Amino acid sequence: MSAPAQALREKQAPIKDGYRTDPSSAIVTLKSTGMLDDSSITCKLLDGPAVKEASRIAGLHQKAGGDDPQISGELCSGDMLLDALVACSGVTLKAVATALGIPIKSGTVNAEGDLDFKGTLGVDRNAPVGMTDIRLEFQVKFGEKPDGSEVTEEEVEKLGKLTERYCVVLQTLVHKPKIAVRLAGGGKEEDGITRDILHGTIL
């Protein structure tokens, strides 16, 4: 076993043991926060308290009436979804390769998604809203193992299967999660009482 693989195993071992002892400790709520305002059709995404000043702004895609992202700096949320898939699957691939002792010298991860804007803009009620096809591709250059041997087809097959299995974003997309949506808005204030307007649904 290579040194990086051993280090990874030693680091993950107590974490896995903790999850076996207390299964509930493995349950984490991941969060993303977005800020809305009345200046534009955007959602400012915050990276969290660790990076207080860093932010990304989501806006409409050009095909939905948005500005040129090269000028506005606004990102299409569909691109951001694919960014998350690329980032998660790339990290997962590297982690799995390290654990298996498969040396990766370099590589690229590409994700493409097909989106029909007729659906999201309400132009065609029969057109789907959301991506209909997503393609994820890895182009990897393997290195030589410490013993001088090359990576085998069987190892590549195992690497691919385990990457698919343990990529959180990929598995979230493949297995549709239960999603609760709630919209709360303050209405007109009368006699010091604000009338709340609520909408909620479970998808």
C-alpha positions in Angstrom: 0.0 0.0 0.0 1.4 3.4 -1.0 2.0 6.1 1.7 -0.8 8.4 0.5 -3.2 5.4 0.5 -2.1 4.5 4.0 -2.4 8.0 5.2 -5.9 8.3 3.8 -7.0 5.0 5.4 -5.6 6.1 8.8 -7.3 9.4 8.6 -10.7 7.9 7.6 -10.6 4.9 10.0 -11.6 6.7 13.2 -14.2 8.6 11.3 -15.8 5.4 10.0 -15.5 3.8 13.4 -17.4 6.7 14.9 -20.1 6.4 12.4 -20.5 2.7 13.2 -20.7 3.4 16.9 -23.0 6.4 16.5 -24.8 6.2 13.1 -26.5 9.6 13.7 -23.2 11.3 13.8 -22.8 10.7 10.1 -25.9 12.8 9.3 -24.9 16.3 8.2 -27.0 19.1 6.8 -25.1 20.9 4.0 -26.3 24.4 3.4 -26.0 27.1 0.8 -27.2 30.7 1.4 -28.4 33.1 -1.3 -29.3 36.8 -0.9 -32.0 38.5 -2.9 -32.6 42.2 -3.5 -34.6 44.5 -5.7 -31.8 45.8 -7.8 -31.6 42.9 -10.3 -32.8 39.4 -11.2 -30.0 37.7 -9.3 -29.2 35.6 -6.3 -26.0 36.3 -4.5 -24.5 33.1 -3.2 -22.4 33.3 0.0 -19.6 30.9 0.5 -20.1 30.7 4.3 -18.6 32.3 7.4 -15.1 31.0 6.6 -14.9 33.3 3.6 -16.9 36.3 4.6 -16.0 38.5 1.6 -16.2 35.9 -1.1 -19.4 35.6 -3.1 -20.8 34.4 -6.4 -23.8 35.9 -8.1 -26.3 33.8 -9.9 -28.3 35.4 -12.7 -30.4 34.5 -15.7 -28.7 32.6 -18.6 -28.4 34.7 -21.7 -31.0 32.4 -23.4 -33.4 33.3 -20.6 -32.8 37.1 -20.9 -29.6 37.4 -18.8 -26.6 39.6 -19.6 -23.4 38.4 -21.1 -21.6 36.7 -18.1 -18.3 38.0 -19.3 -19.6 41.5 -18.7 -22.0 41.0 -15.8 -20.1 38.3 -13.9 -23.4 36.6 -13.2 -23.4 32.8 -13.3 -26.1 30.6 -14.7 -27.3 28.3 -11.9 -27.3 25.4 -14.4 -23.6 25.9 -14.9 -23.1 26.0 -11.2 -24.9 22.6 -10.9 -22.5 21.1 -13.4 -19.6 22.8 -11.5 -20.7 21.0 -8.4 -20.9 17.7 -10.2 -17.5 18.2 -11.7 -16.0 19.2 -8.4 -17.5 16.4 -6.4 -16.8 13.6 -8.9 -13.3 14.9 -9.4 -12.5 14.8 -5.7 -14.2 11.4 -5.4 -12.2 10.0 -8.2 -8.9 11.2 -6.6 -9.9 9.9 -3.2 -10.8 6.5 -4.6 -7.7 6.3 -6.7 -5.5 7.1 -3.7 -7.2 4.5 -1.6 -6.7 1.9 -4.3 -3.1 2.9 -5.0 -3.8 4.0 -8.5 -1.5 6.8 -9.5 -3.1 9.7 -11.4 -0.7 12.1 -13.0 -3.2 14.5 -14.5 -6.7 14.6 -15.8 -9.8 16.6 -16.7 -13.4 16.2 -15.7 -16.1 17.5 -18.1 -19.9 17.7 -17.5 -22.4 18.7 -20.1 -26.2 19.2 -19.6 -29.0 19.6 -22.1 -31.5 22.3 -21.2 -34.6 23.4 -23.2 -35.3 27.0 -22.3 -38.8 26.8 -23.8 -39.8 24.9 -20.6 -38.3 27.2 -18.0 -39.6 30.3 -19.8 -43.1 28.8 -20.2 -43.0 29.0 -24.0 -44.0 25.4 -24.4 -45.9 23.6 -21.6 -44.8 20.3 -23.1 -41.1 21.2 -22.9 -39.3 19.9 -19.8 -38.1 22.3 -17.2 -34.6 21.3 -16.1 -31.8 19.4 -17.7 -32.8 16.3 -19.5 -29.5 14.7 -20.3 -26.2 15.1 -18.4 -22.9 13.7 -19.6 -19.9 13.3 -17.2 -16.6 12.4 -18.6 -13.1 11.9 -17.1 -9.9 12.1 -19.2 -7.2 10.7 -17.0 -3.5 10.1 -17.4 -2.2 7.4 -15.1 1.3 7.2 -13.7 3.5 4.2 -13.0 3.0 2.2 -9.8 5.9 2.0 -7.3 6.6 -1.5 -8.4 6.9 -0.4 -12.0 3.6 -2.0 -13.2 0.9 -0.2 -15.2 -2.7 0.4 -14.2 -4.9 -2.5 -15.5 -8.3 -2.4 -17.1 -9.7 -4.1 -14.1 -8.4 -1.3 -11.8 -9.8 1.3 -14.1 -13.2 -0.4 -14.1 -13.2 -0.6 -10.3 -12.1 3.1 -10.1 -15.0 4.1 -12.3 -17.6 2.1 -10.4 -16.5 3.3 -7.0 -16.4 6.9 -8.1 -20.0 6.6 -9.4 -21.0 4.9 -6.2 -19.5 7.4 -3.7 -19.9 10.8 -5.5 -22.5 12.6 -3.4 -23.7 15.1 -6.1 -23.9 12.3 -8.7 -25.9 10.0 -6.5 -28.2 12.9 -5.4 -29.0 13.5 -9.1 -29.5 9.8 -9.9 -31.7 9.1 -6.8 -34.1 12.0 -6.5 -34.3 13.2 -2.9 -37.4 14.2 -1.1 -37.5 18.0 -1.3 -39.6 20.4 0.8 -40.2 23.9 -0.6 -41.5 26.7 1.5 -42.1 30.3 0.5 -42.9 32.9 3.2 -43.6 36.5 2.5 -44.8 39.4 4.6 -47.9 41.1 3.3 -49.5 44.4 4.1 -49.1 45.6 7.7 -52.3 46.7 9.4 -52.6 47.9 13.0 -49.1 46.7 13.7 -49.8 43.2 12.5 -48.1 41.8 9.4 -50.1 39.4 7.3 -47.9 36.5 6.3 -48.3 34.8 2.9 -47.2 31.2 2.8 -46.7 28.5 0.2 -45.4 25.1 0.9 -45.1 21.8 -1.0 -43.1 18.6 -0.9 -41.7 17.3 -4.2 
